[in-house]
Amino acid sequence: MRLAKLIAQRGIASRRKAEELIAEGRVTVNGEMALITTPVDPEADVVEINGQRLPKEPAKAYYLLNKPGGYITGRGDTRGRQTVLDLVKELPVRVEPVGRLDYDTEGALLLTNDGEMAFGLTHPSRGVEKVYRARVEGRPMAEDMAAIERGIPLEDGVTKPAKARIVSRGDKSSVVEITVTEGRNRMIRRMMSYLGHHVMDLTRMSFGGISIEGLKLGKVRRLNEREVAALSKQAARRASRDRAKTAGAGADKRPDSNKQSRKHANRGDKLTNRQTDKLAGRPAAKSVTRGRAKKPRVRQDRQSE
C-alpha cells in the first residue's frame, strides 16, 4: 500500500497533505525516514509521524457545514483569523475540510476524516459539480450566461463549460446561479468580473449534490448513508471511466486486416504480396530482384489514409 494512502485512511491528513509530510521528512517506516514511494504493510510495518505511532483506523465520519463568511478553510492561519474547524470543535472525531471556500464565501463545505474520499472529490478529473448563487451588481443578460456556458478566459486559462442561469434581476443587482466542475481560486468572482458584474455576495448551495437546504448558517449535520454512498460513487467514478476508455482505445488500435483489405479492394487498388502480408499481420517476405523487374507502384495518397 502507498504510504500517503495509509496516512489518509487513518484520518491524519488528506493524501496531498500526507505526501507533504513525507516530503518534509516527518514520516518514518520501521525507524527509517520514508519516501513518497515507500510501500507499507499496515499489519506489519511501524509508521510514525513526528515520532508518534500512526493510530488505528477510526470509523469514517462525514459532515456538512453551512460555512459563514469570515472563516478560512484550514487548521491555522498566520494572520490569526478564525477557521471553519473552530465551528466544529464539539465533533467526536477529527475532520478536515474537503476542498476550500474563500474567506468571504458562505455555504456548503464537506468535512470528513476519509482522506481517500476527500482526494477523489477534489481531484479535477472527477468533475464533481458545485452549485453557486451570486448576487452581482447590474443586470446580466442571456449572452453573459451563454459566455459562461462556453468558457470564460481567465489569467490561468479558459474555464471549462459550466451551467448558468439568471435567478432574478433587479434595477441595481441580480442573482445568478452557476454550476462548475472546477475548483480554482475565487473562480466565480473572476468570471463575473470579466463579464463586468462585481460579485456582492456568494454562496455555495451544494457540493456533489449535497445541499445546505434546511441547514442554518454556521451549523453542521452528519451525512446519511444515501448521501455518503452518492459521494463515494462520485469520488471513484473516474477510475472505472478510465478503464473503459483504455480498453476501448486498445480495441480501436488493433488492426483489422479484412476491413483494410476491403477498403483497398473497393477503391480499386491492387495490393502487393508485401502489403497483404502487412495487413494480415504476417512477417514480410524478403524481396528478391531478378533482372530488371519493375517494382509495383503504390499510390501514396491511398496508403496515407
C-alpha positions in Angstrom: 0.0 0.0 0.0 1.2 3.5 -0.7 2.3 5.4 2.4 0.3 8.5 1.8 -2.9 6.5 1.2 -2.4 4.7 4.6 -2.0 8.0 6.4 -5.1 9.4 4.7 -7.1 6.3 5.7 -6.1 6.8 9.3 -7.6 10.2 9.3 -4.4 12.1 10.0 -4.5 14.2 6.8 -5.6 14.2 3.2 -3.5 12.3 0.8 -2.0 15.5 -0.6 -1.1 16.7 2.9 0.3 13.3 3.7 2.6 13.5 0.8 3.8 16.9 2.1 4.5 15.4 5.5 6.5 12.6 3.9 8.5 15.0 1.7 9.3 17.1 4.8 10.9 14.0 6.4 8.4 13.8 9.2 7.3 10.2 8.5 9.3 7.1 9.3 8.7 3.4 8.5 10.3 0.9 10.9 12.6 3.7 12.2 13.8 4.7 8.7 12.9 8.0 7.0 10.3 7.3 4.4 9.9 8.4 0.8 6.7 9.0 -1.0 7.3 5.8 -3.0 7.9 3.7 0.2 5.5 0.8 0.2 4.0 -0.2 3.6 2.2 -3.2 5.1 -0.4 -1.8 7.6 -0.3 -5.1 9.5 3.5 -5.5 9.8 5.2 -2.1 9.5 5.5 0.6 12.2 4.7 4.0 10.8 5.4 7.1 12.8 4.7 10.8 12.2 6.8 13.3 14.2 7.8 10.4 16.4 4.2 9.4 17.1 2.9 6.0 16.0 0.1 6.0 13.4 -3.2 5.4 15.2 -5.6 2.7 14.2 -8.0 3.5 11.5 -11.0 5.4 13.0 -14.6 4.9 11.9 -15.3 7.1 8.9 -17.3 10.3 9.5 -18.9 12.7 7.1 -20.4 16.1 7.8 -21.8 19.1 6.0 -21.2 22.6 7.4 -23.0 25.7 6.2 -20.0 27.9 6.4 -20.4 31.6 7.3 -18.3 34.3 5.8 -15.3 35.4 7.8 -13.7 32.0 8.3 -10.9 30.3 6.4 -10.9 26.6 5.5 -7.9 25.2 7.2 -6.3 24.4 10.6 -4.4 27.5 11.1 -3.8 31.0 9.8 -0.7 33.2 10.0 -3.0 36.2 10.3 -4.9 34.8 13.3 -8.2 34.6 11.5 -10.9 32.1 12.6 -11.1 28.8 10.8 -14.1 26.6 10.0 -12.8 24.0 12.4 -13.5 26.4 15.2 -17.1 25.9 14.4 -17.0 22.1 14.8 -14.9 21.6 18.0 -17.6 19.5 19.5 -17.5 16.8 16.9 -16.4 13.4 18.3 -13.7 12.9 15.6 -11.0 14.9 13.9 -12.1 16.0 10.5 -10.7 18.1 7.6 -12.4 20.3 5.0 -13.0 18.8 1.6 -11.6 21.5 -0.7 -11.8 25.1 0.1 -14.2 28.1 0.2 -13.0 31.6 0.1 -12.8 33.6 3.4 -15.8 35.7 2.5 -17.9 33.0 0.7 -20.7 31.1 2.5 -22.3 27.8 2.0 -21.7 24.0 1.6 -18.4 22.7 2.9 -17.9 19.0 3.5 -15.9 17.7 6.4 -14.5 14.2 6.8 -11.7 12.0 8.2 -11.9 9.9 5.0 -8.8 11.2 3.2 -9.3 9.0 0.1 -12.8 10.3 -0.5 -11.6 13.9 0.0 -8.9 13.3 -2.5 -11.3 11.9 -5.1 -13.9 14.6 -4.6 -11.4 17.4 -5.1 -9.5 15.8 -8.0 -10.2 17.8 -11.2 -10.7 14.6 -13.2 -13.8 13.7 -11.2 -15.8 16.6 -12.4 -17.8 16.9 -9.2 -20.4 19.6 -9.5 -20.5 22.7 -7.2 -23.6 25.0 -7.4 -23.1 28.6 -6.5 -25.5 31.5 -6.2 -24.1 35.0 -6.6 -25.7 38.4 -6.0 -24.0 40.7 -8.6 -24.1 44.3 -9.5 -26.1 45.3 -12.6 -28.3 43.3 -14.8 -26.5 40.3 -16.5 -28.0 39.3 -19.8 -28.6 36.0 -21.6 -25.4 36.4 -23.6 -23.5 36.6 -20.3 -24.9 33.2 -19.3 -24.1 31.8 -22.7 -20.5 33.0 -22.3 -20.2 31.2 -19.0 -21.5 28.0 -20.6 -18.9 28.3 -23.3 -16.0 29.2 -21.0 -14.5 32.4 -19.7 -10.9 33.3 -20.5 -9.1 34.0 -17.2 -5.5 34.6 -16.5 -4.9 31.0 -15.5 -6.8 29.6 -18.6 -10.2 29.3 -20.0 -12.8 27.9 -17.7 -14.5 24.6 -18.5 -18.0 24.9 -19.9 -20.4 25.5 -17.0 -24.1 25.8 -16.4 -25.5 29.2 -15.8 -28.9 30.9 -15.3 -30.4 34.1 -14.1 -32.4 33.6 -10.9 -33.7 37.2 -10.5 -32.9 40.6 -11.9 -33.3 43.9 -10.2 -32.5 47.5 -11.1 -29.2 47.6 -9.2 -28.4 43.9 -8.6 -29.2 40.5 -9.8 -28.9 36.9 -8.7 -27.3 34.2 -10.9 -26.7 30.5 -10.4 -23.6 28.9 -11.8 -22.7 25.2 -11.7 -19.0 24.4 -12.1 -16.8 21.3 -12.0 -13.6 23.1 -11.3 -12.1 24.5 -8.0 -10.0 27.4 -9.0 -9.3 30.2 -6.5 -12.1 32.9 -6.5 -13.3 31.5 -9.8 -16.9 32.6 -9.7 -15.9 36.1 -8.7 -13.3 36.4 -11.5 -15.8 35.0 -14.1 -18.4 37.6 -13.2 -15.8 40.4 -13.0 -14.7 39.5 -16.6 -18.3 40.0 -17.7 -18.5 43.3 -15.9 -20.5 42.3 -12.8 -18.9 42.6 -9.4 -20.0 39.8 -7.0 -21.5 41.3 -3.9 -22.4 38.0 -2.1 -21.5 34.4 -2.9 -23.0 31.2 -1.5 -22.2 27.6 -2.5 -25.6 25.9 -2.5 -24.4 22.4 -2.9 -21.3 20.2 -3.3 -21.6 16.9 -5.2 -25.4 17.1 -4.8 -25.3 17.6 -1.0 -27.3 20.8 -0.3 -27.4 23.2 2.6 -31.2 23.5 2.3 -32.6 23.5 5.8 -29.2 23.9 7.5 -28.8 27.2 9.3 -25.7 29.3 8.7 -22.8 28.1 10.9 -24.4 24.8 11.7 -23.2 21.3 10.9 -25.0 18.0 10.3 -23.9 14.4 9.8 -24.5 12.9 6.3 -26.8 10.0 6.0 -25.9 6.7 4.3 -27.5 7.6 1.0 -25.5 10.8 0.8 -22.3 9.1 1.7 -22.9 6.4 -1.0 -23.5 9.1 -3.6 -20.3 10.9 -2.8 -18.3 7.7 -2.8 -19.6 7.0 -6.3 -18.5 10.4 -7.5 -15.1 10.1 -5.9 -14.4 6.8 -7.6 -16.1 7.2 -10.9 -13.1 8.4 -12.9 -11.2 5.1 -12.4 -13.9 3.0 -14.0 -14.3 5.5 -16.8 -10.6 5.4 -17.5 -10.5 1.6 -17.6 -13.4 1.5 -20.1 -11.7 4.3 -22.2 -8.4 2.5 -22.2 -10.0 -0.8 -23.2 -11.9 0.9 -26.0 -8.8 2.6 -27.2 -6.9 -0.7 -27.2 -9.6 -2.3 -29.3 -9.5 0.6 -31.7 -5.8 0.2 -32.2 -5.9 -3.5 -33.2 -5.6 -3.8 -37.0 -8.5 -5.2 -38.9 -6.9 -6.7 -41.9 -10.2 -7.8 -43.5 -11.6 -4.3 -43.1 -8.5 -2.6 -44.6 -8.3 -5.2 -47.4 -11.9 -4.5 -48.3 -11.2 -0.8 -48.2 -8.5 -1.1 -50.8 -10.4 -3.5 -52.9 -13.4 -1.2 -53.0 -11.3 1.6 -54.2 -9.8 -0.5 -57.0 -6.3 -0.5 -55.6 -4.1 -3.6 -56.2 -2.3 -4.9 -53.2 1.1 -6.4 -53.5 2.1 -9.5 -51.6 4.1 -7.4 -49.2 1.0 -5.2 -48.5 -1.3 -8.2 -48.0 1.2 -9.7 -45.5 1.4 -6.4 -43.6 -2.4 -6.1 -43.3 -2.7 -9.7 -42.2 -0.1 -9.3 -39.6 2.3 -11.8 -41.2 6.1 -11.1 -41.4 7.0 -9.7 -44.7 8.9 -11.9 -47.1 12.3 -10.8 -48.3 12.2 -9.4 -51.8 14.2 -10.9 -54.5 15.1 -8.9 -57.6 15.7 -10.7 -60.8 16.9 -8.9 -63.8 15.3 -5.6 -64.4 11.8 -6.4 -62.9 9.9 -3.3 -62.1 8.8 -2.5 -58.6 5.0 -2.4 -58.1 3.8 1.2 -58.0 1.9 2.2 -54.8 -0.3 5.2 -54.8 0.9 7.3 -51.8 -2.3 9.1 -51.3 -4.2 5.8 -50.6 -1.5 4.5 -48.3 -1.7 7.5 -46.0 -5.4 7.1 -45.4 
